């Protein structure tokens, strides 16, 4: 595997880990009424069954990130998109940490 592929892999892995952390914080926050899920699809799933929410969030994002990893070297704009998403997830996780820290 080339150095560039390793960098892409680590970038995608970071996104996946942040998504997983977001899913856990979201589940706990909703369970104990600390936060509200803004995404209507995710809100429906978590109300229906929290396991549906976790499975969908983790596996859907994993599938999307796998596709991005396959095509990231071919379509350079994906690098920009992934970095923007990484920033967004980082901010979401930081917000979760601040909310939980202030409890």
Helices and strands as residue ranges (DSSP letters): H 3-31, H 40-48, H 50-71, H 77-101
